[in-house]
Amino acid sequence: MAALEEEFTLSTVVLNAGPDGLLGVEPSNKTDQFLVTDRGRTVVLYKVSDQKPLGSWSVKQGQTITCPAVCNFQTGEYIVVHDNKVLRIWNNEDVNLEKVFKATLSAEVYRIHSIQGTEPWVLFKEGAVRGLEALLAEPQQKIETVISDGEVIKWTKFFMVYRHPTVIFVTEKHGKYFAYVQMCKSYNFTKYTLILGQEEKSIIPNFTAHVDRKFICLMSLCCDGCIYETLIPIYSSDTAKDHRLVSSLLLKTVVTGTTGNVVGLTTLDSDHVAVLGPPLPISKECISIWNIKFQTLQTSKELPQGTSGQLWYYGEHLFMLHGKFLTVIPYKCEVSSLAGALGKLKHDQNQDIQSMPHFANWETSQEFELGSYNSEQSRKMLRRKKMETHLQSEGPASEQLLSVIKKASEKHIEVELRKFLAKWTPDFHSIIGDLITGLLGRCKADPSFYPRNCLMQLIQTRVLSYSLCPGLMEIALEQTDVQMLQLCLQQFPDIPESVTCACLKVFLSDTVQDEKMEEQPKILQNGFSREDSSCSNCNQELNKKPQGASNTTTSCPVTLKRAALLNAILHSAYSETFLLSHLKDIPAKHITLFLQYLYFLYLKCSGNATMTLPGIHPPTLSQIMDWICLLLDANFTVVLMIPEAKRLLINLYKFVKSQISVYSELNKIEVSFRELQKLNQEKKNRDLYSIEVLELF
């Protein structure tokens, strides 16, 4: 039995996919990280579990990426080809692709293949294949032509067959299709002519393949909506002969006739295939999983915003363009059996699955550990009884609280929620999400309803994240609730850059008053609770500084409470590529105020190694400098037009210049001491006396 889980958007930014979709999605050398290449100039590295980009690289204006970026699993470096012949190699530390390794090849590249266990292999448009190491040793080497004139490569895939890298690609010429198979290290091709049943005019828009013992099972999705299978031998005794292979019908009418529709096909395992396309002429596009062993549809999911017809799968994730955004759908395929294919597979926990809450509790899975078969049966019975009694006591309380949230007053909800959280255990993880969803749903339906204290209590359980309740920060921004925004910034690791900038605008705006910050004494302020002794003594510590300190350092341009809010911004996670566009929308006077505060922090960090900055978690020097650079990159023209900001920029320039000079001199002294130490060691080794004169400056 196969199942498609809830999809999620990997990229919230519209990708430059073009009418033909993306160039490709390829795995990285690290688990859960993937390279996404658009049809323009950009390669983005994503981490699927965080749903956020880790890095982005672009070729310069006028250049175009023509081959999907891949990862060299042997070195951890990334490889891409732009303008058909120019090859670039870089790693995570590189920022500018113009400054990384470059090699210009003698022939146009169709695709670079890279998988675990071997070096990357380059497939050229003329059909030749070269290993990356041999190609880099002589980039301008002559590349032979394998395919005939007029043949165009339509699809390719790479396998490891008995530890031998093997490539297969399909070409088209005048409506006829050919398959080429090569064991890469032998440089011998075998050519096959594909014959699709009796329909000579059939169009084959999509291919997929997998290895089954000594054969490559090539599947093709044709214009009649059927999937055909062709068995191609990996080893052929006569490589010079043009073999003819007849395809057989594998699945009938899995999608509507593909003449005018965008479809996709990929193999999940030896028994399951995923198909992208409308199953009926009047239906919407959908993703479906078929069991090819028993000819049955296992599951499907509608995609109302349409797709590009491209489908990739790695591990247990399907990647596709849904509308204009890259979407990931986790899936699971069980071992194929007749009962599972017919949907008659029996599960021991059907009743538990039906009563499963919207937010799963992952911690309870730790209780179910494997043991011997005999002891496991008794453990199952005991656990089932415990769970039944626990659910009987827990279920009514949570359901009652959800009903209270729908109708009761804010004060009554707060009292009931406090009682509910007083007996909080790890088993309640799955209920917190339902509670926050219920509260936010009522807030949207009734604008006058804003249970602030209840929301703060739920946030402080440290169970929530932005992806679980995106409406929470939206409501907090509407209410200008700075304490709630500060708490969310401190605890949510997945906040989008647009929301971070929206919080920054609120923190810098004139609507944030000191009196408003003091309304809730129990709320986290300045990064921690007022009950903490360090918080209550914060003002006293700053006031106890020597009077001379005010003469050497600039006074803080904002209050301590506003500084704590800005510190939460400095600690937040972000991607520079996606943050810069939002920073341009901040008003000029707020940019000036933020730069003044960052300049104040920079002076304190530079003047005192054991700095005393506002908050229990002061920002680091690198964080301060990163944000200064981000603000200047996004608003440099605006800063130059404002006199106050311009003077600030000049002072910052002079201060940084003086520090560079100091660090340069310190570096010279360090080198001199190293030389002295080296000479001292040499003296000990040779037991000789000598006089050495060193010029330090």
C-alpha positions in Angstrom: 0.0 0.0 0.0 1.3 3.5 -0.9 0.4 6.8 0.8 1.0 10.5 0.0 1.4 12.7 3.0 0.7 16.4 3.4 2.6 18.5 1.0 4.6 21.6 1.9 6.2 24.5 0.0 10.0 24.3 -0.1 10.4 27.8 -1.6 8.1 30.7 -0.8 9.8 32.7 -3.5 8.7 32.5 -7.1 11.5 30.6 -8.9 12.7 31.5 -12.4 11.3 28.3 -13.9 10.1 29.5 -17.3 7.5 27.7 -19.4 9.5 24.4 -19.3 9.9 24.4 -15.5 13.2 24.1 -13.6 16.4 22.7 -14.9 16.6 20.2 -12.1 16.6 19.1 -8.5 19.7 17.2 -7.3 20.7 15.8 -3.9 23.6 17.2 -1.9 26.3 15.2 -0.1 24.4 15.9 3.2 21.2 14.3 4.2 18.1 16.4 3.6 19.8 19.0 1.5 19.1 19.5 -2.3 20.3 21.7 -5.1 17.6 23.5 -7.1 18.6 25.0 -10.5 16.3 27.4 -12.3 16.3 28.3 -16.0 18.0 31.6 -15.4 21.2 32.3 -13.5 20.6 30.9 -10.0 21.4 27.7 -8.0 19.8 27.5 -4.5 20.7 24.9 -1.8 17.7 24.0 0.3 17.3 22.0 3.6 14.0 20.2 3.3 13.3 19.7 7.0 13.8 23.5 7.7 12.0 24.5 4.5 14.6 27.3 4.1 17.5 27.9 1.7 21.1 27.5 3.1 22.8 29.2 0.2 22.4 30.8 -3.2 24.8 31.3 -6.1 24.2 33.1 -9.4 26.2 33.5 -12.6 26.7 37.1 -13.8 24.2 39.0 -16.0 24.2 37.8 -19.6 25.2 34.2 -18.7 22.6 31.4 -18.5 22.9 28.1 -16.7 22.3 25.3 -19.2 22.8 22.2 -17.0 21.5 21.4 -13.5 24.0 21.8 -10.7 25.1 18.6 -9.0 27.2 17.7 -6.0 30.5 15.8 -6.3 30.0 13.2 -3.5 33.7 12.5 -3.3 34.8 16.0 -2.6 31.6 17.8 -1.4 31.9 20.4 -4.1 29.2 21.7 -6.5 29.4 21.6 -10.3 27.4 23.6 -12.8 27.6 24.4 -16.5 26.6 27.7 -18.0 26.5 28.8 -21.7 26.7 25.1 -22.7 30.5 24.8 -22.4 31.7 26.7 -19.3 32.1 24.5 -16.2 32.2 26.0 -12.7 33.2 24.2 -9.4 32.7 25.7 -6.0 31.9 24.9 -2.3 29.7 26.3 0.5 32.3 29.0 1.5 32.4 30.6 -2.0 30.1 33.6 -2.6 30.9 34.8 -6.1 30.8 32.2 -8.9 33.1 34.5 -11.0 35.9 33.8 -8.6 35.6 30.0 -8.4 37.3 27.4 -10.6 36.4 27.7 -14.3 37.0 25.3 -17.2 35.9 25.9 -20.8 35.2 22.6 -22.6 35.5 21.9 -26.3 31.9 20.6 -26.8 28.5 21.4 -25.4 27.3 19.5 -22.3 23.9 18.0 -22.0 24.0 16.7 -18.4 26.4 16.0 -15.5 25.6 12.8 -13.6 26.7 12.3 -10.0 25.7 9.6 -7.5 27.3 8.0 -4.4 30.2 5.7 -5.0 31.8 7.2 -8.2 33.1 10.4 -9.6 30.8 12.7 -11.7 30.4 11.8 -15.3 29.6 14.3 -18.1 27.3 13.5 -21.0 27.8 15.7 -24.0 25.1 16.7 -26.5 26.8 14.6 -29.2 26.5 11.4 -27.0 30.0 11.1 -25.7 30.7 10.5 -22.0 33.7 11.6 -19.9 34.7 11.3 -16.3 35.1 14.6 -14.5 38.8 14.0 -13.5 39.9 13.1 -17.0 38.0 16.1 -18.4 39.5 18.6 -16.0 43.0 17.3 -16.8 42.5 18.3 -20.4 39.4 20.5 -20.8 40.0 21.1 -24.5 40.3 17.5 -25.5 38.5 16.4 -28.6 35.0 14.9 -27.9 33.8 12.3 -30.4 30.3 12.2 -31.9 28.3 9.1 -31.0 24.8 9.9 -32.2 23.9 10.5 -35.8 23.1 13.9 -37.4 19.6 15.1 -36.5 19.4 13.0 -33.3 18.6 14.9 -30.1 18.9 13.6 -26.6 15.5 13.7 -24.8 16.2 11.9 -21.5 19.1 10.3 -19.6 19.7 8.5 -16.3 22.7 7.2 -14.4 23.1 3.9 -12.5 25.7 1.9 -10.6 25.5 -1.7 -11.9 27.6 -4.1 -10.1 29.9 -1.2 -9.0 30.2 -0.1 -12.6 28.9 3.4 -13.6 26.4 3.0 -16.4 24.6 5.7 -18.4 21.4 5.3 -20.5 20.0 8.1 -22.7 17.2 8.2 -25.2 17.3 10.2 -28.5 14.8 11.2 -31.0 15.1 11.6 -34.8 12.2 12.2 -37.2 9.7 10.7 -34.8 11.8 7.6 -34.1 13.3 6.9 -30.7 16.7 5.2 -29.8 18.2 4.1 -26.6 22.0 4.1 -25.9 23.6 2.2 -23.0 27.2 2.6 -22.0 29.3 1.1 -19.2 31.2 4.4 -18.6 34.7 2.9 -18.0 34.6 0.8 -21.1 33.6 3.6 -23.5 31.5 1.1 -25.6 28.0 2.1 -26.6 25.1 -0.2 -27.5 22.3 1.3 -29.6 18.7 0.1 -29.5 15.8 1.2 -31.7 12.6 1.5 -29.6 9.4 0.2 -31.2 6.3 1.1 -29.3 3.7 -1.5 -30.1 1.9 -0.9 -33.4 1.5 2.8 -33.2 4.3 4.2 -35.3 3.2 7.8 -34.8 3.1 7.7 -31.0 4.8 10.5 -29.2 6.9 9.5 -26.1 7.0 12.5 -23.8 8.3 10.9 -20.7 10.8 8.2 -19.6 11.9 6.6 -16.4 14.0 3.5 -15.6 15.3 1.2 -13.0 17.7 -1.7 -12.9 16.4 -5.2 -12.5 19.2 -7.7 -12.3 20.8 -7.9 -15.9 18.2 -5.6 -17.5 17.3 -1.9 -17.5 13.5 -1.6 -17.3 12.8 1.5 -19.4 9.2 2.8 -19.0 7.6 5.4 -21.3 4.4 7.4 -21.0 2.9 7.8 -24.4 0.3 10.1 -26.0 -2.4 7.5 -25.5 -2.0 7.9 -21.7 -0.6 4.4 -21.3 2.7 3.3 -19.8 4.9 0.9 -21.9 7.9 -1.1 -20.7 11.0 -2.0 -22.6 13.6 -4.5 -21.2 17.1 -3.4 -22.3 20.0 -5.8 -21.6 22.9 -4.1 -19.7 25.5 -6.4 -21.4 25.4 -7.0 -25.1 27.6 -9.4 -27.0 27.4 -7.4 -30.3 27.8 -3.7 -29.6 28.2 -2.7 -33.3 24.8 -4.0 -34.3 21.7 -1.8 -34.1 19.3 -3.8 -32.0 15.5 -3.4 -32.2 13.4 -3.7 -29.0 9.6 -3.9 -28.8 7.8 -2.3 -25.9 5.0 -4.0 -24.0 1.9 -2.5 -22.4 2.5 -2.1 -18.6 -0.4 0.2 -17.4 -3.4 1.2 -19.4 -4.8 4.8 -19.4 -3.2 6.2 -16.3 -3.7 9.7 -17.5 -5.6 11.5 -20.2 -4.1 11.5 -23.7 -1.0 13.6 -23.3 -1.1 15.5 -26.6 -2.2 18.7 -25.0 -1.4 18.1 -21.3 1.8 18.3 -19.2 2.6 15.0 -17.6 5.4 13.4 -15.6 6.6 9.9 -14.8 9.1 8.5 -12.3 9.9 5.1 -10.8 9.7 4.8 -7.0 10.7 1.2 -6.7 10.4 -2.0 -8.6 6.6 -2.2 -8.0 5.5 1.4 -7.8 5.5 4.4 -10.2 4.4 8.0 -9.6 2.5 9.7 -12.4 1.9 13.5 -12.8 -1.1 14.5 -14.9 -5.0 14.5 -15.1 -6.5 11.0 -14.9 -9.6 12.1 -16.7 -10.3 14.7 -19.4 -12.5 16.8 -17.1 -10.4 16.4 -13.9 -7.6 18.6 -12.5 -4.0 17.7 -12.5 -2.9 15.3 -9.7 -0.1 13.2 -8.5 -0.9 9.5 -8.3 1.0 6.3 -7.3 0.3 3.1 -9.2 1.2 -0.5 -8.4 2.6 -1.9 -11.6 2.7 -5.4 -10.2 -1.1 -5.6 -9.6 -2.2 -2.9 -12.0 -3.9 -0.8 -9.3 -4.1 2.9 -8.3 -2.8 3.2 -4.8 -3.3 6.8 -4.0 -3.6 10.3 -5.6 -3.7 14.0 -4.6 -5.1 16.9 -6.6 -2.8 19.8 -7.6 -5.3 22.6 -8.4 -2.7 25.2 -9.3 -1.2 23.1 -12.1 2.3 21.8 -12.6 5.2 21.9 -15.1 5.1 18.2 -15.7 8.5 17.7 -14.0 8.8 15.2 -11.2 11.8 14.2 -9.1 12.1 11.8 -6.2 14.8 11.2 -3.6 14.5 9.1 -0.5 10.9 9.4 0.4 10.2 12.8 -1.0 8.6 13.8 -4.3 9.6 17.3 -5.8 7.5 19.2 -8.3 6.4 22.7 -9.3 2.9 23.4 -8.0 1.9 26.6 -9.6 4.9 28.8 -9.3 6.4 27.3 -6.1 8.6 24.2 -5.5 6.5 21.7 -3.5 7.6 18.6 -1.6 5.3 15.7 -1.0 6.5 12.9 1.4 5.3 9.4 0.4 5.5 5.9 1.7 5.4 2.6 -0.3 5.0 -0.7 1.5 6.2 -4.0 0.2 3.9 -5.0 -2.7 1.3 -7.6 -1.8 -2.1 -8.5 -3.3 -3.9 -7.5 -0.1 -2.2 -4.1 0.0 -2.8 -3.5 -3.7 -6.6 -4.2 -3.2 -6.7 -2.0 -0.1 -7.5 -5.0 2.1 -4.3 -5.0 4.2 -5.3 -5.3 7.8 -3.7 -3.0 10.4 -3.8 -3.7 14.1 -4.2 0.0 15.0 -7.0 1.2 12.7 -9.0 2.7 15.6 -5.9 4.6 16.8 -5.3 6.0 13.3 -8.9 7.3 13.1 -8.5 9.1 16.4 -5.1 10.6 15.6 -4.9 14.4 16.3 -3.9 16.9 13.6 -0.5 17.4 15.3 1.4 14.1 15.8 3.2 13.5 19.1 6.7 12.2 18.2 7.8 11.7 21.8 5.4 8.8 22.5 7.2 6.7 19.8 10.1 6.3 22.2 7.9 4.0 24.4 7.6 1.4 21.6 10.9 -0.4 21.4 11.5 -3.7 19.8 12.0 -6.8 21.9 11.6 -10.6 21.6 8.4 -11.8 20.0 7.0 -13.5 23.1 7.6 -10.6 25.4 6.3 -8.1 22.8 2.8 -9.6 22.8 2.4 -9.0 26.6 3.9 -5.5 26.3 1.5 -4.6 23.6 -1.5 -5.6 25.7 -0.2 -3.6 28.7 0.5 -0.6 26.6 -2.9 -0.8 24.9 -4.7 -0.8 28.3 -2.6 2.1 29.5 -3.3 4.1 26.4 -7.0 3.4 26.6 -7.2 4.5 30.2 -5.0 7.6 29.5 -7.1 8.6 26.4 -10.3 8.2 28.5 -9.0 10.7 31.0 -7.2 13.0 28.6 -9.7 13.0 25.7 -12.6 14.7 27.5 -10.4 17.4 29.0 -8.9 18.4 25.7 -12.3 18.3 23.9 -13.9 20.3 26.7 -11.2 22.9 26.4 -11.6 23.1 22.7 -15.4 23.7 23.1 -14.7 26.4 25.8 -12.4 28.2 23.3 -15.2 28.4 20.7 -17.7 30.1 23.0 -16.4 31.3 26.4 -14.9 34.7 27.4 -11.1 35.4 27.4 -10.9 35.3 31.2 -12.7 31.9 31.4 -10.5 30.5 28.6 -7.4 31.7 30.4 -8.5 30.0 33.7 -9.3 26.7 32.0 -6.1 26.7 30.0 -4.0 27.3 33.1 -5.7 24.3 34.8 -5.0 22.2 31.7 -1.3 23.2 31.5 -0.8 22.6 35.2 -1.0 18.9 34.6 1.1 19.2 31.4 3.0 16.1 30.3 4.9 15.2 27.1 1.7 13.5 25.9 0.1 16.9 25.5 2.4 17.9 22.6 -0.2 16.8 20.0 -3.0 18.9 21.7 -1.1 22.2 21.8 -1.4 22.6 18.1 -5.1 22.1 18.1 -5.5 24.6 20.9 -3.6 27.3 19.1 -5.5 26.6 15.9 -8.8 27.0 17.7 -7.7 30.3 19.3 -6.5 31.8 16.0 -9.6 30.6 14.2 -11.8 32.5 16.6 -9.5 35.6 16.4 -10.0 35.7 12.7 -13.7 35.2 13.0 -14.1 37.8 15.8 -11.7 40.8 15.5 -12.5 41.9 19.0 -11.4 38.6 20.5 -7.7 38.6 21.3 -6.7 36.2 24.2 -3.2 37.5 24.6 -2.4 35.7 27.8 -3.6 32.4 26.5 -1.4 32.7 23.4 1.6 33.6 25.5 1.1 30.6 27.7 1.0 28.3 24.7 4.1 29.9 23.1 6.0 29.4 26.3 5.4 25.6 26.2 8.1 25.6 23.5 6.1 23.2 21.3 5.0 25.6 18.5 6.8 26.8 15.4 6.0 29.3 12.7 5.0 26.6 10.2 2.5 25.1 12.7 0.7 28.5 13.4 1.7 31.1 10.7 -1.4 33.2 11.7 -0.1 33.8 15.2 2.6 36.4 14.3 0.2 37.9 11.7 -2.3 38.6 14.5 0.5 39.9 16.8 1.6 42.3 14.1 -1.9 43.6 13.6 -2.2 44.2 17.4 1.4 45.6 17.6 2.0 43.1 20.4 5.8 43.5 20.7 6.3 41.1 23.6 4.6 38.3 21.7 6.6 39.1 18.6 9.8 39.1 20.7 8.9 35.7 22.2 8.2 34.2 18.8 11.5 35.5 17.4 13.3 33.8 20.2 11.6 30.5 20.0 10.5 30.0 16.3 13.4 28.8 14.2 11.5 28.9 10.8 10.3 32.5 10.6 10.3 33.9 7.0 12.4 36.9 6.2 9.3 39.0 5.3 7.9 38.4 8.8 11.2 39.3 10.4 11.3 42.6 8.5 7.7 43.3 9.5 8.7 42.8 13.2 11.6 45.1 12.7 9.3 47.9 11.3 7.1 47.6 14.4 10.1 47.6 16.8 11.5 50.7 15.2 8.1 52.5 14.8 6.9 55.3 17.1 3.9 53.1 18.2 6.2 51.1 20.6 6.0 53.0 23.9 7.8 52.2 27.1 4.5 52.1 29.0 3.1 49.5 26.8 6.1 47.3 27.5 5.2 47.3 31.2 1.7 46.1 30.9 2.5 42.5 31.5 5.1 41.9 34.3 5.4 38.2 33.6 6.1 38.6 29.9 9.7 38.0 28.7 11.4 41.5 28.6 14.9 42.2 27.4 15.3 38.5 26.6 14.3 37.1 30.0 11.7 37.4 32.8 11.5 40.3 35.3 11.6 37.7 38.1 15.1 37.0 37.0 17.6 38.9 39.3 19.7 39.8 36.3 16.8 41.6 34.7 15.9 43.6 37.8 19.5 44.7 38.1 19.9 45.6 34.4 19.5 49.3 34.9 21.6 49.4 38.0 24.5 47.6 36.3 24.4 50.2 33.5 24.2 53.1 35.9 27.2 51.8 37.9 29.6 52.3 35.0 32.4 54.9 35.6 31.5 58.4 34.6 34.4 58.5 32.1 32.7 55.8 30.1 30.2 58.2 28.7 33.0 60.3 27.4 34.6 57.5 25.4 31.5 55.8 24.0 28.4 57.0 22.4 25.2 56.8 24.4 22.6 54.2 23.4 20.2 55.8 20.9 17.3 53.6 22.1 15.8 52.6 25.4 16.9 49.3 27.0 13.5 47.8 26.3 13.6 48.7 22.6 17.2 47.4 22.5 16.0 44.0 23.7 13.5 43.9 20.9 16.1 44.8 18.3 18.5 42.1 19.8 15.8 39.5 19.1 16.0 40.6 15.4 19.8 40.3 15.4 19.6 36.8 16.7 16.9 35.6 14.1 17.8 33.3 11.3 17.7 34.6 7.8 18.9 34.2 4.2 20.6 37.3 2.8 19.1 36.7 -0.7 15.6 36.8 0.5 16.1 39.4 3.3 17.5 42.3 1.2 14.4 42.9 -0.9 12.3 43.4 2.3 14.9 45.7 4.0 14.4 48.2 1.2 10.8 48.8 2.4 11.8 50.1 5.8 11.4 53.9 6.2 14.6 56.1 6.0 14.3 57.4 9.6 14.0 53.9 10.9 17.0 52.8 8.9 19.0 55.7 10.5 17.9 54.7 14.0 18.8 51.1 13.5 22.2 52.0 12.1 22.8 54.2 15.1 22.0 51.4 17.5 24.2 49.0 15.5 27.0 51.5 15.6 26.6 51.9 19.4 26.8 48.1 19.8 29.8 47.9 17.5 31.7 50.6 19.5 31.0 48.7 22.8 32.1 45.4 21.3 35.3 46.9 20.0 36.0 48.9 23.2 35.3 46.1 25.7 35.9 42.4 25.2 33.7 41.6 28.2 30.9 43.8 27.0 27.7 44.6 28.9 25.0 44.8 26.3 21.3 44.9 26.8 19.7 41.5 27.3 20.7 38.1 28.6 21.8 37.1 25.1 23.7 40.0 23.6 24.5 39.9 19.9 27.9 38.9 18.7 30.2 41.1 16.7 29.7 39.1 13.6 25.9 39.5 13.9 26.3 43.2 14.3 28.5 43.6 11.3 26.3 41.4 9.1 23.3 43.5 9.8 25.2 46.7 9.2 26.3 45.3 5.8 22.7 44.2 5.0 21.2 47.6 5.8 23.9 49.4 3.7 23.5 47.0 0.8 19.7 47.5 0.7 19.6 51.2 1.5 23.0 52.7 0.6 21.5 55.5 -1.7 19.0 56.4 1.0 21.7 56.6 3.7 23.8 59.0 1.6 20.8 61.4 1.2 20.2 61.7 5.0 22.7 64.0 6.8 22.5 62.1 10.1 23.0 58.7 8.5 25.8 60.1 6.3 27.7 61.4 9.3 27.2 58.1 11.0 28.6 56.3 7.9 31.6 58.5 7.9 32.3 57.9 11.6 31.9 54.1 11.1 34.3 54.2 8.1 36.9 56.0 10.2 36.5 53.7 13.1 36.8 50.5 11.0 39.8 52.0 9.2 41.6 52.6 12.5 40.8 49.1 13.7 42.1 47.6 10.5 45.3 49.5 11.1 45.5 48.2 14.7 44.9 44.6 13.6 47.5 44.9 10.9 50.1 46.0 13.5 49.0 43.2 15.8 49.4 40.7 13.0 53.0 41.9 12.4 53.8 41.5 16.1 52.3 38.0 16.1 54.4 37.0 13.1 57.5 38.4 14.9 56.8 36.4 18.0 56.4 33.3 15.9 59.8 33.9 14.4 61.3 34.4 17.8 59.7 31.2 19.0 61.0 29.3 16.0 64.5 30.7 16.6 64.3 29.7 20.2 63.5 26.1 19.3 66.4 26.1 16.8 68.8 27.3 19.6 67.7 24.5 21.8 68.3 21.9 19.1 71.8 23.0 18.1 73.1 24.3 21.6 74.8 27.3 20.0 74.8 30.9 21.1 74.0 33.6 18.6 72.7 37.2 18.5 69.7 37.9 16.3 68.4 41.4 15.4 64.7 41.6 14.4 62.9 44.7 13.0 59.4 44.8 14.4 58.3 47.8 12.4 
